Amino acid sequence: MNKKKEQFEFVYVENDGTVRELDNEEIEYLQTEFEPTDGARPYIKSSYEQLTPDKKILGFLNRNKVPENIEITETDIRYTEFGFPINICSSNRIIELHVGIFSVYILGGWDVVVEDFTFTLTNTQNGQIINPRDTQWRIQSYEFGELAKKIKILDIPERGNYRIDFKNLDSLKVWKARLPLIYRVFSKPIEKQNIQIIIL
């Protein structure tokens, strides 16, 4: 990238009103060219005080619009919006989930080997740990303009903020292919640092 992270024109406002610098994934996300039909395009606020339709203050904001009395901080903890891709190498993300059953998709290809790859969700308020369940219905679709394959199901019993921790990363293999097995002979799987999941 041609801009250092601290010089990037946008920052992120968390739901508690604090403001932080973006990480490289978020910068790349903002720099991505989206088609009109793509879902989950970046939500960029026009002012610090602007709220989302569900009355939340969170969102991307031009750093010039941050009030002078609010510090822009650096932090390893990232709050991830629901439906936003999460890199499997970036544990310690916080995601707000409501009660319900959700699908977990791998982005990048339809030829996927899961084996022992998994993750846990820990409720930041009460410490409850949620483990996803494997699914036999490996639905294939397109998300964020990429091939996506459903690999797990999440059953969330209580609304709250959950910290995600990925496990057994080397067990997960994803090939940029529409058909299983065929392309494994000719190409290597996607490097794990480039693999993302999405919860929908």
JOWOKA-V775492 format. One record per backbone hydrogen bond with DSSP energy under -1.0 kcal/mol. NH is the residue of the N-H (numbers start at 1). CO is the residue of the C=O. E is the energy in kcal/mol with one decimal. If there is no record, write none. Layout:
NH & CO & E
NH & CO & E
//
This chain:
7 & 4 & -1.4
8 & 5 & -1.3
11 & 61 & -2.8
12 & 20 & -2.6
13 & 59 & -2.8
14 & 18 & -2.9
17 & 14 & -2.0
20 & 12 & -2.4
21 & 73 & -2.6
27 & 23 & -2.1
28 & 24 & -2.4
29 & 25 & -2.3
30 & 26 & -2.2
31 & 27 & -1.6
38 & 35 & -1.6
45 & 60 & -3.3
52 & 56 & -3.0
55 & 52 & -2.3
59 & 13 & -1.8
60 & 43 & -2.0
61 & 11 & -2.3
63 & 9 & -3.0
65 & 62 & -2.4
66 & 63 & -1.4
70 & 67 & -1.9
73 & 19 & -2.5
80 & 94 & -3.9
84 & 81 & -1.9
86 & 197 & -2.8
88 & 195 & -2.2
90 & 87 & -1.8
92 & 164 & -2.3
94 & 78 & -4.0
95 & 162 & -2.7
97 & 160 & -2.5
100 & 156 & -1.9
102 & 154 & -2.9
104 & 152 & -2.6
105 & 198 & -2.7
106 & 149 & -2.8
107 & 196 & -2.8
108 & 147 & -2.9
110 & 177 & -2.9
113 & 173 & -2.8
117 & 114 & -2.2
118 & 167 & -1.9
120 & 165 & -2.2
121 & 130 & -2.3
122 & 163 & -2.3
123 & 128 & -3.1
124 & 161 & -2.7
127 & 123 & -2.2
130 & 121 & -3.4
133 & 153 & -3.0
135 & 151 & -1.3
138 & 136 & -1.3
139 & 137 & -2.2
141 & 148 & -2.7
143 & 146 & -2.3
146 & 143 & -2.1
148 & 141 & -2.7
149 & 106 & -2.1
150 & 139 & -2.9
151 & 104 & -3.0
152 & 104 & -1.4
153 & 133 & -2.8
154 & 102 & -2.9
156 & 100 & -3.0
160 & 97 & -2.3
162 & 95 & -2.7
163 & 122 & -2.8
164 & 93 & -2.4
165 & 120 & -2.2
167 & 118 & -2.8
171 & 168 & -1.4
172 & 169 & -1.4
173 & 113 & -2.7
175 & 111 & -2.6
177 & 175 & -2.5
182 & 180 & -2.1
187 & 183 & -1.8
190 & 174 & -3.7
194 & 191 & -2.5
195 & 192 & -1.5
197 & 86 & -2.6
198 & 105 & -2.0
200 & 103 & -2.8
//
